């Protein structure tokens, strides 16, 4: 009652409750069961899926995920290079803002102490886990309770499903955040791993990507391998979602699926071209995300952190470059960005060639910050199309 004295016991209890809130980062805004989050990435995957209109792709599990949620048709990464791209997912900031302007294993790092998605969720009481690569620095700023970070082993998608089941069994009553990172379809482009896919495509079953602008037997072989890797990743997503359903968490889990940037071919990865920056982006959350929705909004991977934090009722840090996608995913008409930026600064130390890009629904501008210098990147990851184009 107003004006009544505060009892000592009540005062102490309020202090204890306040301290507990601070220990959780002062972030949880609502009571009750918070949703689980499964965040799935694939290396080097552009929008070459059946649900994006690719008639050669064999991706039934991802196509079904798109039917059960929202498919963003104009989705982009911040930089077409692994570590910078992933740094934006973790921080909600562009690489030039968070400092991770090149590959982590080549000496590049985020600024120390930045709030990251796993750290914020962990402080808010989530049980956190990662399968596959993390690939940013400092690793201490992206803490996970459960870590299985052998990237190459994730090509064995049955192993990934077993490991996910192990994680789910250790969560207890806590809400969980699980990040699963499939190495496919990164090079080397392996046609089969542990018998998957069961019937690989051959060079005569595909057509080279239009952005390559050429057609040779070696290019066809590589593109066929890329499609086979994508099919294997799709099988992995299917097995993973089966584990989620068997654990009873299909209905109470927000699932986000993306590629970390475009394919490992010349004029794609490490560029600011569309083939490097545009990715598949799917999101499912039964009861909150509208099933079968197609959104043409310009969305970016900087939007992932604020989306997950809003779903988890966790306060977002100030100054983020992104914004939550939940209202878009629910089919609501909301004010949204009309332009979208991306960048490239470096990949490795020899690949420093800074560019910036901005686009709207129709036009795109790429600004080369060193216009008098030749591009030092001669192809990417041994792409056969580069040498074929020289010839």
C-alpha positions in Angstrom: 0.0 0.0 0.0 1.3 3.5 -0.7 3.0 5.0 2.3 3.2 1.7 4.2 6.6 0.6 5.6 8.6 -2.0 3.6 9.2 -5.1 5.6 12.8 -6.3 6.0 12.1 -9.7 4.6 10.2 -8.4 1.6 13.0 -5.9 0.9 15.7 -8.6 1.0 13.5 -10.8 -1.3 13.2 -7.9 -3.8 17.0 -7.4 -3.8 17.6 -11.1 -4.4 15.0 -11.1 -7.2 16.7 -8.1 -8.7 20.1 -9.6 -8.5 18.8 -12.8 -10.2 17.5 -10.6 -13.0 20.9 -8.9 -13.4 22.5 -12.4 -13.6 20.4 -13.1 -16.6 21.6 -10.0 -18.2 18.5 -8.0 -17.3 17.1 -9.2 -20.5 14.2 -11.5 -20.1 11.0 -9.5 -20.6 8.3 -12.1 -20.2 7.4 -15.1 -18.1 6.4 -18.5 -19.2 8.0 -21.1 -21.5 10.1 -19.4 -24.2 10.5 -21.0 -27.6 13.4 -23.2 -28.5 15.6 -22.1 -31.5 17.3 -24.3 -34.1 19.5 -22.2 -36.4 20.8 -24.1 -39.5 23.5 -22.9 -41.9 25.0 -24.5 -45.0 28.4 -23.5 -46.4 28.4 -21.7 -49.7 24.7 -22.4 -50.6 23.0 -19.9 -52.9 19.3 -20.2 -53.6 19.7 -23.3 -55.7 16.8 -25.2 -54.1 13.5 -26.5 -55.5 11.5 -24.1 -53.4 13.5 -21.2 -55.1 12.5 -22.5 -58.6 15.7 -24.5 -59.4 14.4 -27.5 -61.4 17.6 -29.4 -61.1 17.8 -29.3 -57.4 16.6 -32.3 -55.3 15.8 -30.7 -52.0 12.5 -32.2 -50.8 13.1 -31.5 -47.1 13.9 -27.9 -47.5 11.0 -27.5 -50.0 8.8 -28.9 -47.3 10.3 -26.5 -44.7 9.4 -23.6 -47.0 5.8 -24.9 -47.3 5.6 -24.9 -43.5 6.9 -21.4 -43.0 8.0 -18.3 -44.7 10.4 -18.1 -47.7 12.3 -14.9 -48.2 13.0 -14.5 -51.9 15.3 -11.4 -51.5 17.6 -12.5 -48.7 21.3 -11.5 -48.6 24.4 -12.0 -46.5 26.5 -9.0 -45.5 29.7 -10.4 -47.0 30.3 -13.4 -49.3 33.0 -14.9 -47.1 32.5 -17.3 -44.3 33.8 -15.6 -41.1 32.6 -12.1 -41.9 29.2 -13.5 -42.9 28.9 -15.5 -39.7 30.0 -12.6 -37.6 26.9 -10.7 -38.7 24.7 -13.6 -37.7 26.2 -13.6 -34.3 26.2 -9.8 -33.7 23.5 -8.2 -35.9 26.2 -5.9 -37.2 28.0 -5.6 -40.6 31.6 -6.9 -40.7 33.1 -3.4 -40.9 31.2 -2.7 -37.6 32.1 -5.8 -35.7 35.6 -6.0 -37.0 35.5 -9.5 -38.6 36.4 -8.3 -42.1 38.2 -11.5 -43.2 38.6 -15.2 -42.3 39.2 -16.0 -38.7 41.9 -18.6 -39.4 43.8 -15.9 -41.4 44.1 -13.5 -38.4 40.9 -11.5 -38.6 38.7 -11.1 -35.5 35.7 -9.4 -34.1 36.2 -6.6 -31.6 36.4 -8.2 -28.1 33.4 -8.0 -25.8 30.7 -7.6 -28.4 27.3 -9.1 -27.3 26.6 -12.2 -29.4 23.6 -14.3 -30.0 24.7 -17.4 -28.0 26.1 -15.3 -25.2 22.8 -13.3 -24.8 20.7 -16.4 -24.9 23.0 -18.3 -22.5 22.7 -15.4 -20.0 18.9 -15.5 -20.4 18.8 -19.1 -19.3 19.0 -21.0 -22.6 20.9 -24.2 -23.0 23.2 -23.5 -26.0 24.8 -25.9 -28.5 26.7 -25.8 -31.8 27.4 -28.6 -34.3 30.0 -27.8 -37.0 32.0 -24.6 -37.5 31.9 -21.4 -35.5 34.6 -19.7 -37.5 34.8 -16.3 -35.8 37.2 -14.9 -33.3 37.3 -14.4 -30.4 35.7 -17.8 -29.7 35.3 -16.8 -26.0 32.6 -14.3 -27.1 30.4 -16.9 -28.7 30.1 -19.4 -25.8 28.2 -22.6 -26.1 27.4 -25.2 -23.4 27.6 -28.0 -26.0 30.2 -28.0 -28.8 31.0 -30.4 -31.6 33.0 -28.2 -33.9 34.6 -30.6 -36.5 33.3 -28.9 -39.6 34.3 -31.6 -42.1 32.5 -34.3 -40.1 29.2 -32.6 -40.7 29.2 -34.1 -44.3 28.1 -37.3 -42.5 24.6 -36.0 -41.9 23.6 -39.0 -39.9 26.3 -38.1 -37.4 24.9 -34.6 -37.2 21.4 -36.1 -36.4 22.8 -38.3 -33.7 24.7 -35.5 -32.2 21.7 -33.2 -32.2 19.8 -36.0 -30.4 22.5 -36.1 -27.8 22.2 -32.3 -27.3 18.4 -32.5 -27.0 18.7 -35.1 -24.4 20.9 -32.9 -22.2 18.6 -29.8 -22.2 16.3 -30.8 -19.4 13.6 -28.3 -18.9 15.6 -25.3 -20.2 14.7 -23.7 -23.5 17.5 -24.4 -26.0 19.4 -22.8 -28.8 21.1 -25.2 -31.2 23.1 -24.0 -34.1 23.8 -26.6 -36.8 26.3 -25.8 -39.5 26.6 -28.2 -42.5 29.9 -28.0 -44.3 28.2 -29.0 -47.6 28.2 -27.6 -50.3 31.7 -26.3 -49.6 34.6 -27.5 -51.7 35.8 -30.2 -52.2 32.6 -31.0 -54.0 32.1 -34.6 -53.0 29.5 -36.5 -55.0 28.9 -39.0 -52.2 29.6 -39.3 -48.5 28.4 -42.4 -46.6 26.2 -43.3 -49.6 24.5 -40.0 -49.8 23.0 -38.9 -52.1 22.0 -42.4 -53.2 21.9 -41.4 -56.9 24.3 -38.6 -57.6 23.8 -36.3 -60.6 26.4 -36.4 -63.3 27.8 -33.7 -65.6 25.1 -34.4 -68.2 22.3 -34.0 -65.7 22.8 -30.3 -65.0 23.5 -27.0 -66.7 26.3 -24.6 -65.5 25.1 -21.7 -63.5 24.2 -18.7 -65.7 26.4 -16.3 -63.8 29.5 -18.3 -64.9 28.9 -17.5 -68.6 30.7 -20.6 -69.9 30.3 -24.4 -70.3 33.2 -26.9 -70.1 33.3 -30.6 -69.1 35.2 -29.6 -65.9 32.8 -26.9 -65.0 29.9 -29.3 -65.5 31.6 -31.8 -63.2 32.0 -29.2 -60.5 28.4 -27.9 -60.8 27.1 -31.5 -60.6 29.2 -32.0 -57.5 27.7 -28.8 -56.0 24.2 -30.1 -56.6 25.1 -33.5 -55.0 26.5 -31.7 -51.9 23.3 -29.7 -51.7 21.1 -32.8 -51.9 23.2 -34.3 -49.0 22.7 -31.2 -46.9 19.0 -31.4 -47.6 18.9 -35.0 -46.3 20.7 -33.8 -43.2 18.1 -31.1 -42.6 15.4 -33.7 -42.9 17.1 -36.0 -40.4 17.6 -33.1 -38.0 14.0 -32.0 -38.1 13.0 -35.6 -37.5 15.0 -35.6 -34.3 13.3 -32.4 -33.3 9.9 -33.9 -33.9 10.7 -37.1 -32.1 11.8 -35.1 -29.1 8.4 -33.4 -29.0 9.7 -30.0 -30.0 8.4 -29.4 -33.5 5.6 -27.1 -32.3 7.6 -25.0 -29.8 10.7 -24.3 -31.9 11.7 -21.5 -34.2 13.6 -23.0 -37.1 15.8 -20.7 -39.3 17.6 -22.0 -42.3 20.1 -20.1 -44.5 23.2 -20.4 -46.7 26.2 -18.5 -45.3 26.9 -17.0 -48.8 26.8 -17.9 -52.5 28.6 -20.8 -54.2 32.4 -21.3 -54.4 32.6 -20.3 -58.0 34.1 -17.3 -59.7 31.8 -14.3 -59.8 30.0 -15.5 -56.7 31.9 -16.2 -53.4 34.2 -13.2 -52.4 32.3 -10.8 -54.6 29.5 -8.2 -54.2 27.6 -9.7 -57.1 24.2 -11.2 -56.6 25.5 -14.8 -57.0 27.8 -14.2 -54.0 25.4 -12.4 -51.7 21.9 -13.8 -52.3 21.0 -16.8 -50.2 18.0 -19.1 -49.3 16.3 -18.0 -46.1 13.6 -20.0 -44.6 11.8 -19.6 -41.2 9.3 -21.8 -39.5 7.5 -21.4 -36.1 4.1 -23.0 -35.9 1.4 -20.6 -34.7 3.6 -17.6 -35.2 5.0 -17.8 -38.7 2.5 -18.1 -41.6 2.8 -21.3 -43.4 3.5 -21.1 -47.2 4.2 -17.4 -47.1 6.5 -15.8 -49.7 8.0 -12.5 -48.7 9.8 -10.2 -51.2 11.1 -7.9 -48.4 14.8 -7.1 -48.6 16.2 -9.1 -45.6 19.7 -9.7 -44.4 21.5 -11.9 -42.0 21.9 -8.9 -39.7 18.2 -9.5 -39.0 18.8 -12.9 -37.4 19.9 -11.8 -34.0 17.0 -9.4 -33.4 14.6 -12.0 -34.7 15.7 -14.7 -32.3 15.9 -12.3 -29.4 12.4 -11.0 -29.9 11.1 -14.6 -30.1 13.0 -15.4 -26.9 11.7 -12.3 -25.1 15.3 -11.1 -24.6 16.2 -7.4 -24.9 18.3 -6.6 -28.0 21.5 -4.6 -27.7 21.3 -1.0 -28.9 22.7 0.1 -32.3 22.0 -3.1 -34.3 22.0 -2.9 -38.1 19.2 -5.4 -38.4 15.6 -5.7 -37.2 13.3 -8.6 -36.3 11.6 -10.6 -39.1 8.8 -12.0 -37.0 6.1 -9.6 -38.1 7.1 -10.1 -41.7 7.0 -13.8 -41.2 3.5 -13.5 -39.7 2.3 -11.9 -42.9 1.8 -8.5 -41.3 2.2 -5.2 -43.3 5.1 -3.4 -41.5 7.4 -0.6 -42.4 10.5 -2.1 -43.9 13.8 -1.1 -45.5 13.8 0.0 -49.1 17.5 -0.5 -49.7 20.0 -3.1 -48.5 23.7 -2.9 -48.1 26.5 -5.5 -48.3 30.3 -5.4 -48.5 33.5 -7.1 -49.1 36.8 -6.2 -47.5 39.0 -9.2 -47.3 39.0 -13.0 -47.4 42.7 -13.7 -46.5 45.6 -11.3 -46.3 46.3 -11.4 -50.0 42.6 -10.9 -50.9 42.2 -7.4 -49.5 40.0 -5.6 -52.1 37.4 -3.5 -50.4 34.0 -2.9 -52.1 30.6 -1.8 -50.9 27.2 -2.4 -52.4 23.7 -1.0 -52.1 20.5 -2.2 -53.9 16.8 -1.6 -53.9 14.1 -3.6 -55.5 15.4 -2.8 -59.0 18.9 -1.3 -59.1 22.3 -2.2 -57.6 25.4 -0.1 -57.1 28.8 -1.6 -56.3 31.5 0.8 -55.2 35.2 -0.3 -55.6 37.2 1.5 -52.9 40.5 0.8 -54.6 39.6 1.4 -58.3 43.1 1.7 -59.5 44.1 -1.7 -58.2 43.5 -5.0 -60.0 41.4 -7.6 -58.0 44.0 -9.8 -56.4 41.6 -12.8 -56.1 42.1 -15.0 -59.2 39.1 -17.2 -59.0 38.0 -18.8 -55.7 38.7 -22.1 -54.0 40.3 -23.5 -57.2 37.2 -23.0 -59.4 37.6 -24.5 -62.8 35.6 -21.7 -64.4 38.3 -19.1 -63.6 41.0 -20.8 -65.7 38.5 -21.7 -68.4 37.5 -18.0 -68.7 41.3 -17.1 -69.0 41.5 -19.5 -71.9 
